[in-house]
Structure formats: structure tokens, C-alpha cells
Amino acid sequence: MNTYADFVAEKLKPAETIHDELTTSKVDLLHAVVGLSGESGECLDLVKKHAFNNKPLDNHKLIEEMGDCEFYLAALRNALGVSRQDVINGNVAKLSKRYKSTYTDAEAIARGDER
């Protein structure tokens, strides 16, 4: 290995291979999660500036960005063929297993739903 850049180039999956293996369903999933990541990053930036720079929170803009997150969540659910209620039910089941009654730090650390 000459440099770390050479090492990375050797280990990285070639773009041509990724391109050849892409399907429309993979592209739909990727589009949804990339969009969600970008929009959630915009939400994060608004709150970060409010918390750390004492900038007034722009509720209108935050709600707008939350709507964009909802859009990409819907796209992700569509790509997976699940409903919003399916996702909510799964989350309720997971958190009910993790927390026997209410939130506790100990149960959050133990993550009993992952055993």
C-alpha cells in the first residue's frame, strides 16, 4: 500500500458495479432515505442555531422541513410496502418491550428489546 488513498481505492466497491446492481426498488429506497437525511439535517440545523447561536426558532420553517421529512417517510413506506400504522405498531411493540412502564435510564441502556 502506497498511501491511504490507494488503500481506500482498492477496498471501495467500484461505482460501475454499484450501478450495474441497482434496481428501481433500490433507487426508490435510496432516494427516500437520502431525502429524509437531508431534510432531517435541515431540521437539525434550525434547532442547532436556535440552541447554540441563540437565533430565534423559526417555527414556520421548522414545520415546513418537518413536512418534507413526512414526505420522504411516506416515500420510504411506499418503497417498503408498509403503512404508517405498521410503522407505529412496530415502534409501540419495540418500546413496550424495552420499557416495562415508563422510561428509565437503566432500561434504555439495557435495551431489552434487542435480545
Order of alpha helices (4+ residues) and beta strands (2+ residues): alpha-alpha-alpha-alpha-alpha-alpha
